[in-house]
Structure formats: C-alpha cells, structure tokens
Amino acid sequence: MDILVLGVGRVGSTIARDLASEPGFVVSVADRSREALEPMAETGLETWTLDFTDGAALEGLARQHDLVVSAVPGALGLRVLRGVIDAGRDTVDISFLPEDALDLDALARERGVRAVVDAGVAPGLSNMMLGHLEATLEDTESFHCLVGGLPAQPSGIWEYKAPFSPADVLEEYTRPVRLRRGGQDLIFPALEELELVDLPGVGELEAFLTDGLRTLLRTTTTPTLLEKTLRYPGHVSKVRVLRESGFLDAIPVEVNGDSVRPLDLASRLLERIWRFRPGEEDLTVMRVEVVGREGGRRVRHAFDLLDRYDRATATSSMARATGYTCTALVRWLALGGWERPGVTPPEVLARDARCFDFVMTHMAERGVRLGHRVEALEAAPTRPEALP
C-alpha cells in the first residue's frame, strides 16, 4: 500500500515514521515547508512540497497513492479532506477542523471512499472507549473525558507549551462548547465550569469545558456527554485576560493602515513562547469515565492514560498518543477491517470489539498503555429464591 502523509509537524512526522516501519507500506510525505521535509528526506522517505490550498495539486498527488493521512492544521482540514475524497482515495484524518466532517459522508459514499475522521487521542481514542462500551453494556448514562497535553514541568508565565499548532489550541479556547446533559444538547462558552482535579502521577490540574465531543453528539445515544481540557493551575485566568481584551477576536482591526485579525497576531506571538525546545519533555494525560448498566447494576468504567516523552526516540507524548491511534486505524483499514464507504468516526469503528482490541494492542506495543478499571456503583440484583 502506497501511503501519503500530509503535514509533517510533530504528530505527522511520527505517523509517517511508524507507518514506514510496516512491511508492505511505502510512505511518502508532503508539506508546504521545505525545511520541515528535510528530516523526513534524510530517513529515506519520498517528499513533496505542496500548497494544501491548491486543490488541483492536492488531488493529483493524492491519486498517486492508495491512502492519505491528513495531519494538517484544523483551519485547512475540511478543504484537504474534501480534496482527498474528491480524488477517490481512502483517508484517515486527525485535523481538528471546526466544521462537521460528517457533512461529507454522502460525497465519500458517492466516491467509494473510506474516510476515518477525528483519529487522534481526543477526539479519537476517547471516542472509541464510548463506542466500545455502548456496544457491550446494557445501556450507558454518561461519558466524561478529561484530557490534556502539557509540558512535563510547568514553566514561564503561561506554565504551558503547545504540543501541536498554537492556532488549534486557541481554537479550543474560543470555539463554543457543545455538550449533552440529561438528553438535552447544550452550548456553553469555552473555558467555563473550571474545577481542580487531582490525577495520579501528575497532581493537581485545572479542568475546563472545550468543544471536543464533536461526532459523539450525532452518533451516540448516551444522555450525558462532557469533555474538559486539562492545564496546570492558573493557565485559564491568563487566557481569559487575552480573550476578554479582544486578542482572540477573529474580526479584523486596522493597525497603521493594515487590516489585522487579533487572533492571528496572538497565534503568531504565542507560537514563539509555546514552542517546545528540542529535547523538552511533555506528557499526555487522559481520564475517561463511562457510567452504565452491566449485569443489571450500575457500574463505572474508567480508563486512564499517562504517557511521557520518549527519550530514546525523542518523540513527544502527544505525537505518540495521537499518532499511534491514527496508525492503528490506518492498519485496520489496510487489513480490510472496515469496508463500508463514507465518513466514519472512531466510535463507530469501536463497536466492533475486534477493532477496539486491535487499537489497544497496537498502542501497548508502542508503550502507550491505558489502565482500565470497573467500579460497581450499586449491588448486583438478587434473584428470587426458587419455590420449594
């Protein structure tokens, strides 16, 4: 299988290297930055310089491959996804696009394309946990996800570094949050419902609402769905100052005769501050809790992930957790585990226990391990004694 990876940032380059280690895969990479492509060329991968906004060039390059992985910034995600589908090529996509990828389902089915979207850690791996449990429990009543990518040690005035594009991080802080409570879909501003949580191995973090549920609101029946992002304490108060002062506004303002979006300026300035230095270590922490009924009683399934920077390969934990979820799903498609054309999110794939187990095994083989425990919230029902 010839595979093309679009975007070779921290995550995209990890995806490309992992897929290239698979016998039978021939991997090429494309990026608009020649500088970003140089390290990939040194590993022996074929490289392409590509402007992702050039639809004709994108489709032409996609047609030269069997499957395309999209690891582009969210602002380009929908355009790239549509272009790959138009080219008639299967795709696995991790971009944090603001639009609803399921709107391209009809186009993908028309083109006979298998398009797996939101194939990262959250959304992605977290979605698979709910999809798996909705298929195996008698019913589910709530899904709560806490997730964050952080520097291993807080430092600087922000006590934060961005494990992926700062523009996508700011998108998390500004995009309205969709959630579900008691069967009712609601919308809240980002950064609300701030609380402190204590997680083993990390300590005290602050958790706040962000818009990470995405396809779960359309594909699942669980009546309560909630996701919060994790940061070191104090980070949110600083972001709120930026937001309330207008620095995260998308409406242009005039500066010395030039039209400037404050959000673009903030993103460019924060990119310098939030960028990880070479060798600077990070961690990825996630807890997913699903409450439902199993064996006639209420139970809570809890999954815990704590992954750290891999010093041996100089690979960030976010690149590992996100990238290896993606490469697992690429392999699942390559094996013919999912044949139905259309746009498919991870929670739908995970309804097949074989797929869920395949991804969990794939992650563990790469050192990304998840704890799983089940807690009974009420006693199991007793059977009436048999009549004499």
Secondary structure, 3 states (H helix, E strand, C coil): CEEEEECCCHHHHHHHHHHHCCCCCEEEEEECCHHHHHHHHHCCCEEEECCCCCHHHHHHHHCCCCEEEECCCHHHHHHHHHHHHHCCCEEEECCCCCCCHHHHHHHHHHHCCEEECCCEECCEHHHHHHHHHHHHCCEEEEEEEEEEEEECCCCCCCCCCCCCCHHHHHHHHHCCEEEEECCEEEEECCCCCCEEEEECCCEEEEEEECCCCCCHHHHCCCCEEEEEEEECCCHHHHHHHHHHCCCCCCCCEEECCEEECHHHHHHHHHHHHHCCCCCCCEEEEEEEEEEEEECCEEEEEEEEEEEECECCCCECHHHHHHHHHHHHHHHHHHCCCCCCCEEECHHHHCCCHHHHHHHHHHHHHCCCCEEEEEEECCCCCCCCCCCC
